[in-house]
């Protein structure tokens, strides 16, 4: 990217310059924010007019005409003078709406535009994340089904354990991402606007405007919420919506980051084992010094961004805990940074994860070789059972298998030779199991349990319904905003 001389002299946020999408960056852009402020002022005026206040159609039409043409330089001049961003924009809006100026922001406080816009931004950002996340889930679903029968060595403590399948392991990633998807959905189903609550949440200013008519004040709240697609408002509040909403949202994004981090770490380990690799471009350079390198840079970037989300998610929780009575302003600077950046980083994570999941490369021969090196040890219990069924003494056979296992392990670890445990067992007449018997026992289907069936069942019962539900949020490639 070519930058002007001036742009190289100031800090650029890497989340916007390098990682997040233009769509997510737009949701948290000044233009989205301040045009939403104006839309909120229009919604307030329209509701107040319908409820009987003296506001003309001409005033509302004038306000609607000037939603987009914001004079940011004029607003900056007012803010430098007034030291108040909302009042600066009230004056800038009034400057192009001279007829509507007297009724703009009528009865409202700063939190009316600030907090309701924050809620709208979070809603739009969540919808975009759901589209992105659904695409990741679908890519992993296809991968899991394709490799549901491919046996691979499973690990506990990163030590060889009983086999699983490549597809079943992918279902572990899928499960966590589906939980994150559902957490975002639940958040959206419960999110509410602040509405028009006044300076301490009592709606006293609006009650005065409507001559003590409580029903009209309640209707005002609901009409404003409905204008922006919300079916409810916060039932009680101080001046602001409870900052636990921010904390809850940040916790959900942290959960998504945890899932992304685990997925990326697993892929990094698998790439080290040369079993599965993330996509690698034809002209991609892995290292400036080591020309042969194929570093998992996408997965490393994914873990890096995920770690940032996890760390920044703590800040909204501390902010929620720190609020005094009906409101304090120590939340403002903090939430301006923490919430947008958590969303921007989450957006970047989903984009990177989709790129990885759509391009995963599997090396079955490497997987088969490593499995073959370890499987004889894992098969010893099955071999023991078969020998006992044929009349052998369990304790005596166990000792013979133990001795052969130790010798085979020594051969592998100290001499660097192939695992010859099966040959040793077949040649020992005291065990009484032939090479033909061992071939039948070593059938990989005897060791992967229900991995293929679990994969198919999990996708059919959990993932497919989720993806069907996700269609209502649109395609990941689209970024249409609903406000």
WOMOFEN-V870193 format. One record per residue. PSI is psi in degrees with one decimal (NA if undefined). Layout:
psi
PSI
PSI
This chain:
psi
126.0
130.8
151.6
164.0
-40.6
-37.3
-18.3
-3.5
-7.6
161.4
131.9
133.3
115.5
-27.3
-34.8
-42.4
-31.3
-30.6
-55.8
163.9
160.8
-33.2
-46.3
-39.3
-35.3
-38.8
-34.8
19.3
158.0
-39.0
-42.9
-44.1
-51.7
-27.9
-32.2
-37.4
-47.2
-36.6
-35.8
-38.1
-37.6
-46.5
-38.7
-46.2
-42.7
-43.5
-42.4
-38.2
-47.4
-26.2
7.2
-2.2
155.9
86.0
129.5
159.1
-34.3
-40.3
-43.4
-41.1
-40.0
-42.1
-43.4
-32.8
-23.8
33.6
-41.3
-29.7
70.8
129.1
91.7
-31.9
-41.7
-40.8
-37.8
-37.6
-45.1
-40.7
-37.9
-33.6
-44.3
-19.4
38.1
112.4
-39.8
-47.4
-33.2
-42.3
-27.8
-45.5
-40.9
-37.2
-43.0
-29.4
-32.6
-2.1
65.7
-31.6
-36.3
-14.1
-44.9
-20.3
-0.3
131.4
23.3
118.1
-6.2
166.8
173.1
-37.3
-22.2
-49.5
-40.9
-52.4
-41.3
-35.6
-40.8
-42.7
-43.7
-41.6
-44.2
-39.9
-49.2
-39.5
-39.1
-42.3
-40.8
-42.6
-38.2
-39.7
-45.0
-45.3
-37.8
-38.4
-40.3
-44.7
-41.0
-40.6
-42.5
-33.5
-48.6
-41.0
-44.9
-42.9
-37.5
-36.4
24.6
-25.2
-1.9
106.2
142.7
157.1
126.6
158.1
140.4
133.4
22.1
28.4
148.3
131.1
-162.7
148.2
157.8
-160.5
159.3
-41.8
-39.5
-39.8
-39.9
-29.0
-26.7
-39.6
-42.3
-42.3
-47.7
-40.7
-34.7
-34.8
-38.8
-41.2
-47.4
-32.5
-40.3
-42.6
-44.8
-41.8
-45.5
-35.1
-18.8
-6.5
142.5
154.0
160.4
-40.3
-151.7
96.9
-15.8
-173.2
-33.2
15.6
3.5
-10.4
25.6
-39.2
-39.0
-33.1
-37.3
-41.8
-36.6
25.5
41.9
10.5
100.9
-36.7
-39.7
-36.0
-41.6
-39.6
-37.6
-48.2
-53.0
-34.5
-39.8
-44.1
-44.8
-33.4
-21.4
18.3
18.1
141.8
5.1
162.6
163.3
124.8
-36.8
150.9
166.4
-142.9
-29.6
164.7
154.7
132.1
-2.6
-23.8
-45.4
-43.9
-41.1
-41.9
-43.6
-36.7
-38.9
-42.5
-35.0
-40.5
-42.9
-43.0
-38.0
-41.9
-44.1
-39.6
-43.4
-45.4
-49.6
-38.8
-41.8
-43.0
-38.4
-41.7
-41.4
-34.6
-36.2
-38.6
-7.6
26.0
-42.4
140.0
148.1
162.9
147.1
119.9
152.2
-39.3
11.9
139.9
122.8
-33.3
141.7
-19.6
-43.6
99.1
-22.6
-11.6
142.1
73.3
143.5
62.7
-32.9
-46.8
-35.0
-40.2
-37.8
-44.4
-35.8
-47.9
-38.3
-40.1
-37.1
-42.9
-45.2
-41.2
-42.3
-19.1
-17.2
-31.4
-47.1
-31.1
-42.5
-36.4
-43.5
-39.6
-23.8
-6.8
134.1
126.9
-125.4
-18.9
151.7
166.1
7.4
-2.3
-27.0
-58.2
-37.2
-49.7
-23.6
-30.3
-52.2
-48.4
-52.8
-42.2
-34.6
-41.9
-43.4
-42.9
-37.5
-40.4
-46.0
-41.5
-44.7
-39.2
-45.5
-43.6
-39.9
-43.5
-42.5
-50.8
-31.0
-15.1
16.7
135.6
125.6
138.5
87.9
-34.7
-38.8
-43.5
-45.3
-40.7
-46.0
-38.9
-41.0
-30.3
-31.2
-25.1
-37.5
-39.7
-40.5
-23.7
-6.0
-35.2
-42.3
-39.0
-43.8
-46.0
-41.6
-40.9
-39.5
-39.7
-27.0
8.1
3.7
163.9
121.3
-47.2
-41.5
-41.7
-40.2
-42.5
-41.0
-43.5
-37.6
-44.7
-46.4
-37.3
-42.6
-41.1
-40.6
-40.1
-39.8
-41.5
-40.7
-47.8
-41.8
-30.0
-9.5
24.5
173.7
156.4
115.5
24.6
-43.5
-39.0
-40.0
-43.9
-43.4
-29.9
-3.6
107.0
-19.4
-17.5
-40.5
30.8
124.3
170.7
-37.7
-40.1
-41.6
-36.0
-42.5
-42.2
-34.5
3.3
122.7
-27.0
-20.8
-9.0
-15.1
2.1
-133.3
23.9
-51.4
-42.8
-41.6
-40.8
-50.4
-43.6
-42.7
-44.2
-40.3
-37.4
-26.9
-51.7
-45.6
-45.7
-36.5
-45.7
-34.1
-42.7
-33.1
-17.8
-27.5
-18.1
-4.9
178.8
150.2
-25.7
-14.8
154.2
32.1
137.2
149.2
9.7
NA
